[in-house]
Amino acid sequence: MDGLKPARNVGTDTAAKLEELIHLEEGRSAPPVVAFEQSVLEALKQKPKQAPAGQIKLKTREVVSTQYVRDPAVVAWVLQEANGVCECCQSPAPFDKPSGDPYLEVHHLRRLADGGSDTVSNAVALCPNCHRELHHGQNQGQLREQMYRKQGRLIPE
């Protein structure tokens, strides 16, 4: 979100409250991802000497989400054009699906949730590592710009 510092710059309580407010504003509910990630970071800093007990009986919560109906022809075209090679790192797909096709994931450079289009000019085929990095990595902005420079069909939205 423009104008907000990264979650790592705020405390767990503040991050959780911001996340809750954003989801309320957007009219959706979602699991508290930021608060959970912050809690994991805090636990890592403590460097526990013993394995935690964990949970035998897990709590649950209901989540309502919105899914976008994507065009399968766009996904198929992007995968076909990639020819089994990640369009970010240029490495071959890490494994084959049971069908024998290379496993790549189609990613929208401008998220559909942010108004991005489901078109070949906004979608790339990625290996799982690059896909996760484009979602969660420290260098996601630079990688996105690199993708626009590398792939002539891509148009920033």
C-alpha positions in Angstrom: 0.0 0.0 0.0 1.5 3.3 -1.0 2.7 5.5 1.8 3.0 2.7 4.4 6.3 1.4 5.6 7.1 -2.3 5.2 5.5 -4.4 7.9 8.9 -5.2 9.4 9.1 -1.6 10.5 6.1 -1.8 12.8 5.2 -3.9 15.8 3.1 -7.0 15.6 0.1 -5.3 17.1 0.3 -2.4 14.7 0.8 -4.7 11.7 -2.2 -6.8 12.7 -4.4 -3.8 13.1 -3.3 -2.3 9.8 -4.0 -5.6 8.1 -7.4 -5.8 9.7 -8.3 -2.2 8.6 -7.2 -2.8 5.1 -9.3 -6.0 4.8 -12.3 -4.2 6.3 -11.9 -1.3 3.8 -11.7 -3.8 1.0 -14.8 -5.6 2.3 -13.1 -9.0 2.8 -11.9 -11.2 5.5 -8.6 -13.0 5.4 -6.2 -14.8 7.7 -3.9 -12.4 9.6 -0.8 -13.1 7.4 1.2 -10.1 8.5 0.7 -10.6 12.2 1.6 -14.3 11.8 4.8 -13.4 9.8 5.8 -10.9 12.4 5.3 -13.4 15.2 7.5 -15.9 13.3 10.2 -13.2 13.0 10.0 -12.5 16.7 10.3 -16.2 17.5 13.3 -16.4 15.3 15.0 -13.6 17.1 14.6 -15.4 20.4 16.5 -18.4 19.1 14.7 -21.0 21.2 16.9 -23.8 22.6 14.1 -26.4 22.8 11.5 -27.5 20.3 8.1 -25.9 21.0 5.2 -28.1 22.1 3.1 -27.0 19.1 -0.6 -27.8 19.0 -2.3 -31.1 19.0 -5.8 -29.8 18.5 -5.7 -26.8 16.1 -8.1 -23.9 16.2 -9.9 -23.0 13.0 -11.4 -19.9 11.5 -13.6 -19.3 8.5 -12.3 -17.1 5.7 -14.2 -15.5 2.9 -12.1 -14.7 -0.2 -12.6 -13.4 -3.7 -11.4 -15.4 -6.7 -11.0 -13.9 -10.1 -12.2 -15.9 -13.0 -9.2 -16.2 -15.3 -9.0 -16.9 -19.0 -7.5 -20.4 -19.5 -6.4 -19.3 -23.0 -4.2 -16.6 -21.5 -2.5 -19.1 -19.1 -2.1 -21.7 -21.9 -0.6 -19.1 -24.3 1.9 -17.7 -21.7 3.0 -21.3 -20.8 3.3 -22.2 -24.4 5.4 -19.1 -25.1 7.7 -19.8 -22.2 8.4 -23.3 -23.6 9.2 -24.8 -20.2 11.7 -22.0 -19.2 11.1 -19.5 -16.3 10.7 -16.0 -17.9 12.5 -14.5 -14.9 15.6 -16.6 -14.1 15.7 -18.4 -17.5 16.1 -21.8 -15.8 14.1 -24.8 -17.0 11.0 -25.7 -15.1 12.1 -27.5 -11.8 10.0 -30.6 -12.5 7.3 -32.0 -14.8 3.6 -32.4 -13.9 2.0 -35.8 -14.0 0.9 -34.9 -17.5 4.6 -34.6 -18.5 4.3 -30.8 -19.0 6.9 -28.6 -17.4 5.7 -27.1 -14.1 5.6 -23.3 -14.3 3.2 -20.9 -12.6 1.5 -17.9 -14.4 1.9 -14.7 -12.5 0.3 -11.3 -13.2 2.8 -8.5 -12.8 0.0 -6.1 -11.8 -2.1 -8.2 -9.4 -5.7 -8.8 -10.5 -6.8 -7.7 -7.0 -5.1 -4.3 -7.8 -7.0 -3.9 -11.1 -4.5 -5.7 -13.3 -5.8 -7.3 -16.5 -5.8 -11.0 -17.3 -4.0 -10.6 -20.5 -0.7 -11.9 -22.0 0.7 -8.3 -21.7 0.4 -8.6 -17.9 1.3 -12.3 -17.3 4.5 -14.3 -17.2 5.4 -17.9 -16.6 7.7 -18.5 -13.6 9.4 -21.2 -11.7 8.0 -21.5 -8.1 11.1 -19.8 -6.6 10.8 -16.7 -8.8 7.0 -16.6 -8.3 7.4 -16.6 -4.5 10.2 -13.9 -4.8 7.9 -11.7 -6.9 5.3 -12.0 -4.2 7.4 -11.9 -1.0 11.0 -11.0 -1.9 13.0 -8.0 -0.9 13.8 -7.3 -4.6 10.3 -7.8 -6.0 10.1 -4.3 -7.5 13.5 -4.7 -9.3 12.5 -8.1 -10.6 9.2 -6.7 -11.9 11.0 -4.0 -13.8 13.5 -6.5 -15.1 10.6 -8.6 -16.4 9.2 -5.6 -18.3 12.6 -5.0 -19.9 13.1 -8.7 -20.8 9.7 -9.5 -22.3 8.6 -7.4 -25.2 5.0 -8.4 -24.9 4.6 -7.0 -21.3 3.0 -3.6 -20.8 3.2 -1.9 -17.4 -0.3 -1.3 -16.0 
